[in-house]
Amino acid sequence: MKKLVLFDIDGTLLHSRGAGRRAIHAAILAELGAEAPPNTVRFDGKTDPQIVRELLGVANHPDQHDEARIAAVCRRYVTLLEAELAGGGRETVVYPGVEVLLELLELKGDAVLGLVTGNVVEGARLKLAAAGIRHERFRIGAFGSDHHDRAHLPPIAAERAAGLMGRVPRGAEIVIIGDTPADMTCGRSVDARAIGVATGSYAAADLLAAGAYAVFEDLSEPARVLDVIYA
């Protein structure tokens, strides 16, 4: 059986040392002159447009529901993110086992690697590049720029995988690997299997409570993770 294996990025594949958080706050200030108090909105498990909307809500900004203004902030964010990632002293870190797991999946031959991430597509590519991970190895993707609601992203990815898999995958054919409860629940509409990795800010117990099929502390034993993907 072919597998569509969809990875989250932040907290799952890599840690960009707060580059995204700094860039989003700076983009809102530059684009709209608004400033939300720091640490008032959680970023993990959300899409970039959702984060911008919530930050504008905290700042009581009148454009908090204006899709065009939110999109403008996201475009500015990408430019600022590139500068943040290029800055010295805060190198993006790839989590243990990630590279080996990706290689093992590619060697299987029946796995289609993909992304399901709240990052807008340009931001996702910048973060992967900063980590030394080629974005081209992920043949399918669904991003925060596709929809502001994370739950809509797995169905989008499944539709995009149809040309590679012969049909739209569903159920056990889809595996989502992520570090937040939102990653564990977002694929329910396509009956995807969710595998949690506790390298983000949520504990293994949180991910299990959200419905994870299995949880790992990290991906440092990629052969075990591979077994669960194909279980």
Secondary structure, DSSP 8 states (H G I E B T S, - for coil): --EEEEE--BTTTEE-TTHHHHHHHHHHHHHH-----TTSS--TTS-HHHHHHHHHHHTT-TTTT-HHHHHHHHHHHHHHHHHHHHSTT---EE-TTHHHHHHHHHHHSSEEEEEE-SS-HHHHHHHHHHTT--GGG--EEE-TTT-SSGGGHHHHHHHHHHHHHSS---GGGEEEEESSHHHHHTTGGGT-EEEEETTSSS-HHHHHHTT-SEEES-SS-HHHHHHHHT-
